[in-house]
Amino acid sequence: MKMNRLSSYRGPALSLLRVVAGFNFMTHGLQKTFGVLGGRMADPMSLIGAAGYFELIGGLLVLIGFFARPVSFVLSGQMAFAYFYAHASRNFWPVANQGELASLYCFLFLYFVFSGPGPWSLDAVIRKRP
C-alpha cells in the first residue's frame, strides 16, 4: 500500500530530477564559457567552447523545463558525442576513461526526451494555457 502512495509523487520527483540535472549541467557550461567555478574559459570557436554554450544554454532550458524534450534530445546527442570523442578511446570502462558523467548525462537526457519535463516546468504551464 505505501509503495502505491509513493507513485503519486512521480511527477514532482521527475521535475526535481530535471531541475537538479539542468542546474548541474549548466555549471559545466559556466566553467567553459566564463572560466568560473574552477574551470578554464575555452575559446568559443573551439569544440569545447561550443560545448560550453550548449551546456550553459541547454542546461538552463532543461532547468526551467522550456522545450525540455527537444533540448534534452540535443544534449543527449552532445553527451554521446563527448563520450565517444573524448573518453571511449582511453578505456572500455567509463570509470577508467573518466566518461561516467558524459554517459550518465547522455542517458538522463534521453530519459527526459521520453518522460517529458514533469509538472513543475514552463512546458507544463504553457500546455495548460487555453
C-alpha positions in Angstrom: 0.0 0.0 0.0 2.7 2.5 0.9 4.5 2.0 -2.4 1.3 3.0 -4.3 1.3 6.2 -2.3 4.9 6.9 -3.5 3.7 6.7 -7.1 1.6 9.8 -6.6 4.9 11.7 -6.3 6.3 10.5 -9.6 5.6 13.8 -11.4 7.2 16.1 -8.8 10.2 13.7 -8.4 10.7 13.9 -12.2 10.6 17.7 -12.1 13.1 17.8 -9.3 15.4 15.4 -11.2 15.2 17.6 -14.2 15.9 20.8 -12.2 18.9 19.3 -10.5 20.3 17.8 -13.7 19.8 21.1 -15.6 21.5 23.1 -12.8 24.5 20.8 -12.6 24.8 20.6 -16.4 24.6 24.4 -16.6 27.6 24.7 -14.2 29.8 22.8 -16.7 28.8 25.4 -19.3 29.7 28.2 -16.8 33.1 26.7 -16.4 33.8 26.6 -20.1 32.2 29.9 -21.2 33.2 32.1 -18.2 36.0 30.2 -16.5 34.3 30.3 -13.2 33.7 27.5 -10.6 37.2 26.2 -11.0 37.0 25.9 -14.8 39.0 27.4 -17.6 37.4 29.6 -20.2 37.5 27.9 -23.6 37.8 29.6 -27.0 34.2 30.0 -28.1 35.1 28.8 -31.6 36.6 25.6 -30.4 34.7 22.3 -29.9 35.0 22.6 -26.1 33.9 26.3 -26.3 30.8 25.4 -28.4 30.0 22.5 -26.0 30.2 25.1 -23.1 27.4 27.2 -24.8 25.3 24.0 -25.3 25.8 23.1 -21.7 25.0 26.6 -20.4 22.0 27.4 -22.5 20.7 23.8 -22.8 21.2 23.3 -19.0 19.2 26.5 -18.3 16.4 25.4 -20.6 16.3 22.0 -19.0 16.4 23.5 -15.5 13.3 25.7 -16.2 11.6 23.0 -18.4 11.3 25.0 -21.5 11.4 23.0 -24.8 12.7 20.3 -22.5 12.2 17.3 -24.8 13.9 18.7 -27.9 16.7 20.3 -25.9 17.2 17.1 -24.0 17.5 15.2 -27.3 20.2 17.6 -28.5 22.0 17.4 -25.1 21.8 13.6 -25.1 23.5 13.6 -28.5 26.1 16.0 -27.4 27.0 13.8 -24.4 27.1 10.7 -26.6 29.5 12.6 -28.9 31.6 13.8 -26.0 31.8 10.2 -24.6 33.0 8.6 -27.9 35.1 11.6 -28.9 36.9 12.3 -25.6 36.6 9.2 -23.4 35.9 5.8 -25.1 39.3 5.6 -26.8 41.1 5.7 -23.5 39.5 2.5 -22.0 36.3 0.4 -22.3 35.1 1.2 -18.8 33.6 4.6 -18.1 35.1 4.8 -14.7 38.5 4.2 -16.1 38.2 6.6 -19.1 36.6 9.4 -16.9 33.4 9.3 -19.0 30.9 8.5 -16.3 29.4 11.9 -16.3 29.1 12.0 -20.1 27.4 8.6 -20.2 25.1 9.3 -17.3 24.1 12.7 -18.7 23.5 11.1 -22.1 21.0 8.6 -20.8 19.5 11.0 -18.3 18.7 13.5 -21.0 17.4 10.6 -23.2 15.1 9.7 -20.4 13.7 13.3 -20.4 13.0 13.0 -24.1 10.6 10.2 -23.4 9.3 11.2 -20.0 8.9 14.9 -20.6 9.8 17.6 -18.1 7.3 16.8 -15.3 4.5 19.0 -13.9 6.8 21.7 -12.5 8.0 23.2 -15.8 7.4 26.0 -18.2 6.3 23.5 -20.7 3.6 22.3 -18.4 2.5 25.9 -17.7 2.3 26.7 -21.4 0.5 23.5 -22.2 -2.3 24.4 -19.7 -3.0 27.8 -21.2 -6.1 28.0 -23.3 
